[in-house]
Amino acid sequence: MRFANLSGQAVAGLCALFASTFIAVTTEVAPVGLLIDLSQAFGISEGHAGLAVSAYALLVAVGAVPITIATARMDRKLLMLVCLAGYVACNLVAASAPSFLVLCIGRAIGGLAHAVLMSIVSAYAAYLVPERMTGRAISFVYGGTSLGSVLGVPGAAALGHFAGWRVALYVLAGLSVLLTVFIALCLPRVAAPAAGRTRLPSLRSPQAVRIFAVVVAVNAVFFFGHNLLYTYVSPLLLRHGLPERALSIALLVTGAVSVFGLWGAGQVVDRWPAAGLFGGGFAMLAGMALVDGHLLSGWATVAAVGVWCMGYAAIIPFVMSGAIRARATSADVAGAAINGSSNLGILLGSAVGGHLLSTLGFAVLCPAAVVTALVGILLAAFNPAAFPRTLPQGGPAEHADTTRPARESA
């Protein structure tokens, strides 16, 4: 997205919203990189420690759509500030938790904040730019979720390795405080959408609803498959012979490689949705298959995880743009539905993965993740209307039904 024609306030606002979605997702996935530290600190199994991810995801999966609808008339800026305060509280409670139960309570606070924030940032993005740039602004802002998904885990792991897991969470809390102050000072106040603008998918357009449902389902399947295995990537790498001292570096490498998936998706998301989604899906599938068994060891396993994560990162922009392109609902509710289905996948993936790891081990967990990725690919392949081969020039977001809020009167 080009910033040359936007005001300084608009650019600062978009970057602040991008940072908000990055902090949101980084807070959500940070325990994955700290899993071994958490299990050792509280004397629990790694599968049990995965519940720190599940507790957060549960609140988002259950609350995203209903809370978005319930707050449809509320001031958007106030909601943003409340949500960011929720992230501060989440990370502070978790960082200082004397027990694993208290840590999960702190994580649940973050889940409630996440359920709201990830559904209202599109309204701010729409306000900050001219109408012809609305779709691209929304795509840019939601890019923070993609970056958080691929860099949050290795970043948290690196901080945890060098300074301890509590310090890593305190750093996240500090970043959330800084972002809260910046948004309080710099973002303009935005009126809530007019009554009736935020709505559930309408049965008046059954084709749009069906396409929307397919996109949401594909998103949930890929998130489930990814988190089924990636929640436990640290013990997986150790099992393949990677030294524990190299774990944080390995996760940083996989996160850095994943950025290429985001970059590649950005080149084709507005032109060839099917090719991009299938490319990401097959990269995921191949990387997961390579870490099964004892085919690879050490840093070769890290390379396979990098391929898998690069494919996963590439998928995220396609499902978000697909949900907007379906035109089944407003941008806020489309974002809430993707947000909810993503976290349903995270919740079930981390919980089911923990159970499989504790009872049957990686010998079953790895093939289960591969099969799930294949299901996501097939679901998209049999529904070409949801992910068409080509799109008109200008991309899907330009023609989407987005909710554009108005400036409040002074």
C-alpha positions, -999 to 999 in steps of 0.1 A, spaced: 0 0 0 14 34 -10 14 62 17 25 91 -5 -10 105 -10 -21 102 26 -18 127 55 7 121 82 -21 115 107 -36 88 84 -2 71 80 4 72 117 -31 58 124 -27 29 100 6 20 115 -9 22 150 -37 -2 139 -11 -25 123 8 -25 155 -24 -32 175 -32 -63 154 5 -74 157 4 -70 196 -29 -88 197 -17 -119 178 17 -119 194 1 -119 229 -21 -148 217 7 -170 204 36 -161 227 31 -191 250 39 -214 221 75 -201 221 76 -203 260 59 -237 263 89 -256 277 96 -227 301 60 -227 313 59 -265 318 91 -264 339 81 -234 359 48 -248 370 58 -285 370 32 -296 344 34 -315 311 40 -297 278 5 -308 267 -10 -292 298 10 -260 292 -7 -257 258 -39 -248 277 -24 -213 280 -31 -210 243 -65 -227 246 -78 -204 274 -72 -173 252 -86 -188 220 -117 -201 238 -128 -165 247 -122 -152 212 -139 -181 195 -170 -178 216 -171 -140 219 -159 -125 186 -192 -123 167 -217 -116 196 -195 -90 213 -189 -72 179 -227 -70 174 -234 -60 210 -209 -31 208 -219 -20 173 -232 14 185 -203 21 209 -175 46 204 -147 29 183 -118 47 200 -130 40 235 -133 3 225 -98 3 211 -84 18 243 -103 -7 265 -91 -36 244 -54 -25 246 -58 -21 284 -70 -57 283 -38 -68 266 -18 -49 293 -37 -67 320 -34 -100 303 3 -99 301 9 -84 335 -13 -111 352 3 -139 332 39 -126 339 34 -124 376 12 -155 380 20 -176 410 2 -206 395 -8 -219 361 -45 -213 369 -38 -176 375 -18 -175 343 -48 -190 324 -71 -164 340 -48 -136 327 -49 -152 293 -87 -152 293 -87 -115 299 -66 -111 267 -91 -133 249 -120 -110 256 -99 -80 245 -89 -98 213 -125 -107 205 -134 -70 202 -102 -54 189 -98 -77 159 -133 -69 148 -132 -31 149 -99 -22 134 -114 -24 99 -137 5 108 -108 26 118 -89 17 86 -119 27 65 -121 60 82 -85 70 78 -82 67 40 -103 78 10 -131 54 1 -112 41 -30 -84 29 -7 -106 13 20 -100 -23 10 -62 -19 7 -61 -1 41 -80 -30 57 -56 -55 41 -26 -35 54 -40 -33 90 -48 -70 91 -12 -77 79 -2 -72 115 -20 -104 123 0 -122 97 33 -108 110 23 -116 146 14 -151 137 48 -158 122 71 -137 144 54 -137 177 64 -172 187 102 -169 178 103 -134 193 88 -146 226 111 -176 226 142 -155 221 132 -131 250 124 -161 271 157 -178 264 178 -147 271 158 -131 300 132 -156 312 96 -162 302 82 -137 328 104 -109 313 91 -118 278 55 -112 290 64 -80 309 79 -67 276 47 -74 258 28 -56 286 51 -26 282 47 -25 244 9 -26 250 11 4 273 31 24 248 7 16 220 -23 25 243 -8 60 250 0 65 213 -36 57 202 -51 78 230 -31 108 217 -30 103 179 -61 85 167 -92 106 158 -124 96 175 -147 76 152 -184 73 154 -200 38 156 -215 25 124 -251 35 117 -278 12 130 -282 -18 108 -248 -16 91 -233 -43 113 -252 -74 106 -249 -111 102 -248 -127 67 -282 -122 51 -302 -150 37 -313 -126 9 -281 -136 -8 -277 -173 -3 -248 -176 -28 -228 -149 -9 -236 -166 24 -224 -200 11 -191 -186 -2 -186 -168 30 -192 -200 50 -167 -219 28 -140 -192 34 -146 -193 71 -145 -231 72 -112 -232 51 -97 -207 75 -107 -228 106 -93 -260 91 -59 -245 83 -57 -229 117 -66 -262 133 -40 -281 113 -13 -256 120 -19 -253 157 -24 -290 161 14 -293 156 29 -259 159 18 -254 195 43 -281 203 70 -272 178 96 -267 206 95 -303 219 92 -314 182 125 -298 173 142 -311 204 129 -346 195 147 -342 162 180 -335 178 181 -297 179 201 -286 210 179 -267 235 203 -238 235 196 -233 198 158 -234 201 151 -197 203 175 -191 173 157 -218 153 123 -203 160 136 -168 149 149 -184 117 115 -200 109 97 -167 117 120 -148 94 116 -173 66 78 -171 70 79 -134 61 86 -145 25 52 -163 26 35 -130 35 55 -112 8 46 -138 -19 9 -137 -9 9 -99 -12 20 -102 -49 -9 -124 -59 -37 -120 -34 -56 -95 -56 -50 -115 -88 -48 -153 -84 -65 -164 -51 -67 -201 -59 -31 -204 -70 -18 -185 -39 -40 -205 -15 -30 -238 -30 6 -229 -30 5 -220 7 -15 -251 15 9 -275 -3 39 -258 13 23 -264 47 16 -300 39 51 -307 26 68 -291 56 46 -311 81 52 -343 62 90 -338 64 90 -335 102 72 -367 106 93 -397 117 131 -395 116 137 -385 80 153 -352 91 173 -341 121 187 -310 136 187 -279 114 172 -298 84 141 -301 106 142 -264 112 142 -258 74 112 -281 70 93 -261 97 103 -229 79 87 -242 47 55 -252 66 53 -218 84 60 -199 51 30 -217 36 8 -210 66 17 -173 66 8 -171 29 -27 -185 35 -38 -158 60 -42 -129 35 -62 -151 11 -89 -160 37 -92 -125 50 -96 -110 14 -120 -139 6 -142 -131 35 -144 -95 25 -149 -103 -12 -179 -126 -5 -200 -95 4 -221 -115 28 -218 -90 56 -200 -59 68 -163 -56 72 -166 -57 110 -186 -89 111 -165 -105 83 -134 -97 104 -152 -111 135 -161 -143 118 -125 -149 105 -113 -139 140 -136 -164 157 -129 -192 133 -92 -187 136 -94 -189 173 -117 -219 172 -89 -236 151 -63 -224 176 -84 -236 206 -92 -271 191 -57 -275 176 -38 -268 208 -62 -288 229 -64 -318 206 -27 -316 199 -19 -316 236 -41 -347 241 -25 -366 212 10 -356 223 3 -368 259 -13 -401 249 0 -411 215 30 -389 208 43 -373 176 40 -405 157 2 -398 155 3 -360 159 24 -353 128 2 -374 104 -29 -358 119 -16 -324 110 -8 -335 75 -42 -349 69 -59 -317 82 -39 -295 58 -49 -318 30 -86 -314 40 -82 -276 39 -67 -278 4 -95 -301 -9 -123 -279 7 -109 -249 -12 -104 -269 -44 -140 -281 -45 -154 -245 -40 -138 -224 -67 -163 -195 -62 -147 -189 -28 -112 -188 -42 -114 -181 -79 -86 -186 -103 -84 -149 -113 -99 -116 -101 -106 -84 -120 -79 -57 -120 -81 -38 -87 -85 -67 -64 -113 -80 -42 -111 -55 -15 -118 -25 -37 -153 -39 -44 -160 -52 -9 -189 -41 12 -170 -24 39 -184 -3 68 -171 32 66 -176 51 99 -180 88 101 -161 114 121 -179 123 153 -190 159 157 -170 179 182 
